[in-house]
Every structure is written in structure tokens, then in C-alpha cells.
Amino acid sequence: MGYGSWKAEDYVSYANSTGRSTSTVYATNATTGVTSSHTVLTSSYGAQDLFVAESIDPKLDPRNVMRECNDSDEHPNTIPVVLALDVTGSMGSAAAEVAKRLNVVMSQLYENVTDVECLVMGIGDLAYDSAPIQISQFEADIRVAEWLDKVYFEGGGGGNQYESYTAAWYMGIHHMMLDSWKRGKKGIIITIGDEPLNPYLPKEALSRITGDSMQADMETEELYNKAKEKFDIYHLAVDDKATQYYWYKKDIQITWGKYLDEDHLRVVNLDNLIPQIVDIVTKASANNDMEFAHTGGEIAW
């Protein structure tokens, strides 16, 4: 996977093929300072219009999968980006914003870094939801949009005051193989949500959903310490009237702030969500070196 490159004209053709209406917006690339026009889906679309799947697509099923991000002649220095969207009920507006402006994200990234490959995840609640983990392939072209359209927006969640965000970290460690690691470069994980960080992943649900044999719950501290060695980890906490951020903002800062500094934990709104994604990937791709152990040039884990 990961062949081809994102082209704005491909996105226009794809949007037209889906029967969705589009408009033109002007967006300034925060890194280059260049303002350019981009085709986006019209602002009237909501999550219920864009995410129409009624169950998890088998191709997004996380059970026993291994997602690879491979270097190639076309992309010799791949930059693997995991974009994990909270697909519970309160996050519809944010997920829709990513879908509507995906062309801005990918076009601006390719203005800065030409070897980006993006994997899309849907994250829910392992304790309550039927499809709390959904995972695409790594892609570099219009297939990013095709995968995003397959995501099942379950709209669930539960009363435990968090979602299973660290499932993105878990899948990164156990169900991904990145050629960037061979070059001493981390992948990038960006979770987007509006609730506190979950304290653990329950073993029964994690085993059932991923096919892994878990002997104990996956504690967040242990998982973070493993994940940070292979990934640069970010979280975008969405502060919008439709989200739960207002009610949880203190706990969000406490739980996420235990692991992430102000650069890696960012409070965003729908107006700056897209520029923040671009900013993170652009800057992280230039400064995400892994630490090498003294093992003859190989990375020791």
C-alpha cells in the first residue's frame, strides 16, 4: 500500500463521483505562508451525511491485521501518519470537519513533505461499542478519502467518562510495521477527541476485537512508555459547543497532561482543527528521530 500521491484533481473527481456538492475555500499553509484555493465538501454536510455505513466495514476490521507503511522508489522516506477519530456521538462535528476538508489537509501536507502516508482509524469505547476500533491501510493518494468514507460512525460511547483513545497506540505497537523505523524515524499518531484519557484497555474486549491473547488489562502508562519509542504521539482535544470538552476540560488536562506536553496536547476548535493537523505532521516529520541503542546500527526494542 501507499503508492501514488495526493492530487487535488483526483479529489475533485472523487467528490463528483460520490454525488456530493463542493465549494472552494482559501487556506493559508501555516508552514509556507502560501494561501491557495482548495476544493472542499460544502459546509452543510454533517456526520450523518458523510458517514453512512451502518456497521463496520470488513476491510476496517482490526482482528489479526498488520498494516504496513513501506518505502518505495516513489516514496523513499515515508512519513507514516495515523489519524484516529473519535467516532462516538459527541464528536460528529469534528469528524465531519476532517472529512469535508481532507483535501486541504493532504494538499498542504504534500506542499511540505512529499512522502506522507496516512492511515485512518475510528475509535470508540471498548466497554460499550460494537466497533470500537476501525483501521484502514496506509495510503498516499485518493484512497485516504475512500477509506475515510468507509468508517462506521457508531455514535456510541458510554458513561465511563472516557473513550478508548489508547487503542490507537496499541494498534501502532502490535499491528503496524513501518519502514521508517529502519531509518530511525518514528511514526506519528494523532488522536482527536473530547474526553479524558482512558486509564486502561480491558483485556477481554481487546482480545475479542484484535484477536490478540491478552493476559491482563493494558494499562495506559505501560502502553505509553512503549508507544512513545516508536511514535510521536499527539492529541487534539476539540472544544466545540457540540462536544463534551467543556464538561471534561479539567480532567482532560490532568489525564492527558500526565503524558503529553503543551505541544503534543492541543486544545482546538473546528476553525483551527485542520491547520493544527497540518502543523503537527509538518513539524513532527522533521524532528522525530528515534534513539539508537549500541547494536551495530539496528534499533533495539
C-alpha positions in Angstrom: 0.0 0.0 0.0 1.0 3.7 -0.1 1.6 4.0 -3.9 0.7 7.2 -5.7 0.5 10.8 -4.4 -2.4 13.0 -3.4 -3.6 15.2 -6.2 -6.3 17.8 -5.9 -7.8 17.0 -9.3 -8.2 13.4 -8.1 -10.1 14.6 -5.1 -12.5 16.7 -7.3 -13.2 13.7 -9.5 -13.8 11.5 -6.4 -16.1 14.0 -4.8 -18.1 14.3 -8.0 -18.3 10.6 -8.3 -19.9 10.3 -4.9 -22.6 12.9 -5.8 -21.5 15.3 -3.1 -21.5 19.1 -3.6 -18.3 21.0 -3.3 -17.2 24.6 -2.9 -13.9 26.5 -3.0 -12.1 27.8 0.1 -8.8 29.7 0.5 -6.5 28.3 3.1 -3.1 29.5 4.2 -0.4 26.9 4.8 1.0 27.7 8.2 4.4 26.4 7.3 4.9 28.1 3.9 2.7 31.1 4.4 1.2 30.5 1.0 -2.5 31.0 0.5 -4.2 28.8 -2.1 -7.6 27.6 -3.2 -8.9 24.2 -2.3 -12.0 22.2 -3.2 -13.9 21.0 -0.1 -17.2 19.5 0.6 -19.9 22.1 1.3 -20.3 23.2 4.9 -23.9 21.9 5.1 -22.8 18.3 5.4 -22.9 16.7 8.8 -21.6 13.4 10.1 -24.9 11.6 9.3 -24.5 12.7 5.7 -20.8 11.8 5.3 -20.5 8.6 7.4 -23.3 6.4 6.1 -22.1 2.9 7.0 -24.4 1.0 9.3 -21.8 -1.4 10.6 -18.1 -1.9 10.5 -16.7 -2.5 7.0 -14.9 -5.9 7.0 -11.9 -4.1 5.4 -11.6 -1.9 8.6 -11.8 -4.9 11.0 -8.8 -4.8 13.3 -8.8 -8.6 14.0 -5.4 -10.2 13.2 -4.4 -7.5 10.8 -1.0 -6.0 10.1 -0.8 -2.6 8.5 2.4 -1.7 6.7 3.9 1.5 5.6 6.7 0.7 3.1 9.3 2.8 1.5 9.4 2.7 -2.3 11.1 4.3 -5.3 8.2 6.7 -5.4 8.2 7.4 -1.6 11.7 6.5 -0.3 11.3 8.3 3.0 7.8 7.5 4.1 6.2 9.5 6.9 3.5 7.3 8.5 0.6 9.3 10.0 -2.1 7.6 12.0 -5.2 9.9 12.2 -7.5 8.4 14.8 -11.0 9.9 15.0 -13.3 9.6 18.0 -16.5 8.3 16.4 -18.7 8.5 19.4 -21.9 10.6 19.5 -20.5 13.9 20.6 -17.7 14.1 18.0 -19.8 14.2 14.8 -19.0 17.8 14.0 -15.2 17.3 14.3 -15.2 14.1 12.3 -17.3 15.8 9.6 -14.8 18.7 9.5 -12.0 16.4 8.8 -14.0 14.6 6.1 -15.1 17.9 4.4 -11.6 19.4 4.4 -9.5 16.3 3.8 -8.3 17.8 0.5 -6.9 20.8 2.4 -5.1 18.5 4.8 -3.5 16.3 2.2 -2.8 19.1 -0.3 -1.0 21.2 2.3 1.0 18.3 3.6 2.2 17.4 0.2 3.3 21.0 -0.2 5.7 20.5 2.7 6.5 16.8 2.9 6.1 14.6 -0.2 6.2 11.2 1.4 3.3 11.3 3.8 1.2 8.1 4.0 -1.9 8.3 6.1 -3.8 5.6 8.0 -7.3 6.4 9.2 -8.8 4.9 12.4 -12.2 5.1 14.1 -12.0 4.9 17.9 -14.9 4.3 20.2 -15.3 2.7 23.6 -14.2 -0.9 24.1 -16.5 -1.3 27.1 -19.7 -0.3 25.2 -19.4 -0.2 21.4 -19.7 -2.9 18.8 -16.9 -1.5 16.6 -14.6 0.5 18.9 -11.5 0.0 16.7 -11.5 0.5 12.9 -8.3 0.7 10.9 -7.5 1.4 7.3 -4.4 0.7 5.3 -1.6 3.3 4.9 -2.3 5.3 1.7 -0.7 8.3 -0.1 -3.4 9.1 -2.7 -7.1 9.5 -3.1 -7.6 6.1 -1.3 -7.2 8.1 2.0 -10.6 9.6 1.2 -12.0 6.3 0.1 -11.0 4.7 3.5 -12.4 7.6 5.5 -15.7 7.2 3.7 -15.9 3.6 4.9 -15.6 4.5 8.6 -18.7 3.5 10.6 -19.7 6.4 12.8 -21.3 4.3 15.5 -22.2 7.3 17.7 -21.9 5.3 20.8 -19.7 5.7 23.9 -20.7 5.1 27.4 -20.9 6.5 30.9 -17.3 5.9 32.0 -16.2 9.5 31.1 -13.5 8.4 28.5 -13.2 6.7 25.2 -10.6 4.1 24.2 -8.1 6.5 22.7 -5.1 4.4 23.6 -6.3 1.7 21.2 -4.5 3.8 18.5 -1.3 3.4 20.5 -1.9 -0.3 20.9 -2.6 -0.9 17.3 0.5 1.1 16.4 2.8 -1.1 18.5 1.2 -4.5 17.8 -0.4 -4.2 14.4 1.8 -2.0 12.3 5.1 -2.4 10.5 6.8 0.8 9.4 9.9 1.1 7.2 10.6 4.5 8.8 11.7 2.6 11.9 14.6 1.1 9.9 15.7 4.6 9.1 15.5 5.7 12.8 12.3 7.8 12.3 9.1 7.5 14.4 5.6 7.3 13.0 3.1 9.9 14.0 -0.2 9.2 15.9 -2.8 12.0 16.2 -5.9 11.2 18.2 -8.9 13.6 18.0 -11.5 13.6 20.8 -13.3 15.4 23.5 -13.0 13.3 26.7 -10.3 12.4 29.2 -7.6 9.8 28.5 -8.7 6.2 29.3 -6.8 4.6 32.2 -6.6 1.1 30.5 -7.8 -1.1 27.7 -9.9 -4.0 29.0 -8.3 -7.4 28.2 -11.5 -9.3 27.2 -12.7 -6.7 24.7 -9.2 -6.1 23.4 -8.6 -9.8 22.8 -12.0 -10.3 21.1 -11.7 -7.3 18.8 -8.0 -7.6 17.8 -7.5 -11.4 18.0 -4.6 -11.0 20.4 -4.3 -13.1 23.5 -4.3 -10.7 26.5 -3.5 -11.9 29.9 -4.3 -8.6 31.7 -5.7 -5.2 31.0 -3.4 -2.9 29.1 -2.6 -0.1 31.4 -2.1 3.3 29.8 1.2 4.2 31.5 2.8 1.0 30.3 1.3 1.4 26.8 2.5 5.0 26.5 6.1 4.1 27.5 6.2 1.5 24.7 4.3 3.6 22.1 6.5 6.7 22.6 9.6 4.8 21.5 8.1 4.2 18.0 5.6 7.1 17.6 5.4 10.8 18.1 2.1 11.0 20.0 -0.4 13.9 19.8 -3.9 14.5 21.0 -6.3 17.2 19.7 -8.9 18.0 22.3 -11.9 19.5 20.5 -13.5 22.5 22.2 -16.8 23.0 20.4 -20.4 23.5 21.5 -21.3 20.1 20.2 -18.5 18.3 22.1 -18.1 17.3 25.7 -14.9 19.3 26.2 -16.5 22.0 28.4 -17.6 19.3 30.9 -14.4 17.4 30.9 -11.7 20.1 30.3 -10.1 19.8 33.8 -9.9 16.1 33.6 -8.7 16.2 30.0 -5.8 18.4 31.1 -5.0 16.2 34.0 -5.2 12.8 32.3 -3.6 13.7 29.0 -1.2 16.2 30.6 0.3 13.3 32.6 1.9 12.1 29.4 1.8 14.9 26.8 3.3 18.4 27.0 1.6 21.5 25.5 2.9 20.9 22.1 1.6 17.3 22.0 -1.7 18.1 23.7 -3.5 20.8 21.9 -6.9 22.3 22.5 -8.5 23.1 19.1 -11.9 24.1 17.7 -13.5 23.5 14.3 -11.9 26.6 12.9 -8.3 25.6 13.5 -8.6 21.8 13.6 -7.3 21.3 10.0 -4.3 23.8 10.3 -3.3 22.0 13.6 -3.2 18.6 11.9 -1.0 20.1 9.1 1.2 21.8 11.6 1.8 18.7 13.7 2.7 16.5 10.7 4.9 19.0 9.1 6.9 19.8 12.2 7.0 16.2 13.6 8.2 14.8 10.3 11.3 17.0 10.5 12.1 16.1 14.2 11.0 12.6 15.1 14.3 10.7 15.4 14.4 7.5 17.3 17.1 6.7 19.8 19.5 4.0 18.6 21.0 1.5 21.0 24.5 0.3 20.5 23.6 -2.7 18.4 25.6 -2.2 15.2 23.1 0.3 13.7 19.9 -1.6 14.4 17.2 -0.2 16.7 16.9 -2.3 19.8 13.5 -2.9 21.4 
